């Protein structure tokens, strides 16, 4: 019984730490050093958007970006278009840009 309690506590601590890290990572200045323009084509899946943003240096962690989009209810609302990302844009602001179009 004790090992079950310890397992549940460890799982809870892991989820809490992950949640804290995601919040920190999404709001800190992004890695982008120079402005960059990207084109998101219609029908681009969230995973591909996240990978494209990562390859361009806009975000650090594609998976964290995807999780953030899902948790904020924006994953189905990201729009195609041309986007100009400023240096050090936080991931959450990049997400808002893509959701607002």
Secondary structure, DSSP 8 states (H G I E B T S, - for coil): -HHHHHHHHHHHHHHHHHHHHHHHHHHS--S--S-EEEEE-TT--HHHHHHHHHHTTS-S-HHHHHHHHHHTT-TT----EEEEE-TT--HHHHHHHHHH-
